[in-house]
């Protein structure tokens, strides 16, 4: 109780635990399928009028209770303005 100053911060422990879980879960996912999925997400953004403006990240997470995998995608996008859409459509 009084040794809290000497203990490792909770956030650092949580980060380590998360890194371990993610590296374990990634081994269960076919990397080629993830790359194809990533490419399709970029195509969909384009079809819906968004420009992808950064790195697309896909993080698989396994759920033990129902034996499924959840894919969390982070896609930085910018709404394409109407002038860009007119030029792209021409």
BELGIJO-V421885 format. One record per residue. N is the residue number from 1. RES is the residue in one letter. PHI is phi as a letter, one per 20 degrees, with the letter a starting at -180 (NA if undefined). OMEGA is omega as a letter, one per 30 degrees, with the letter a starting at -180 (NA if undefined). Layout:
# BELGIJO-V421885
N;RES;PHI;OMEGA, N;RES;PHI;OMEGA
This chain:
# BELGIJO-V421885
1;X;NA;a, 2;X;e;a, 3;X;e;a, 4;X;f;a, 5;X;f;a, 6;X;e;a, 7;X;f;l, 8;X;f;l, 9;X;g;a, 10;X;g;a, 11;X;f;l, 12;X;f;l, 13;X;f;l, 14;X;f;l, 15;X;f;l, 16;X;f;a, 17;X;f;l, 18;X;f;l, 19;X;f;l, 20;X;f;a, 21;X;f;a, 22;X;f;l, 23;X;f;l, 24;X;f;a, 25;X;f;a, 26;X;f;a, 27;X;f;a, 28;X;e;a, 29;X;d;l, 30;X;f;a, 31;X;f;l, 32;X;f;l, 33;X;f;l, 34;X;f;l, 35;X;f;l, 36;X;f;l, 37;X;f;l, 38;X;f;l, 39;X;f;l, 40;X;f;l, 41;X;f;l, 42;X;f;l, 43;X;f;l, 44;X;f;l, 45;X;g;l, 46;X;f;l, 47;X;f;a, 48;X;e;l, 49;X;n;l, 50;X;d;l, 51;X;e;l, 52;X;f;a, 53;X;d;l, 54;X;a;a, 55;X;f;l, 56;X;e;l, 57;X;d;l, 58;X;c;a, 59;X;d;l, 60;X;f;l, 61;X;c;l, 62;X;e;l, 63;X;d;a, 64;X;f;a, 65;X;f;l, 66;X;c;l, 67;X;l;l, 68;X;c;l, 69;X;d;l, 70;X;d;l, 71;X;d;l, 72;X;e;a, 73;X;d;l, 74;X;d;a, 75;X;c;l, 76;X;f;a, 77;X;c;l, 78;X;c;l, 79;X;f;l, 80;X;f;l, 81;X;f;a, 82;X;f;l, 83;X;f;l, 84;X;f;a, 85;X;f;l, 86;X;f;l, 87;X;f;a, 88;X;f;a, 89;X;f;a, 90;X;e;NA
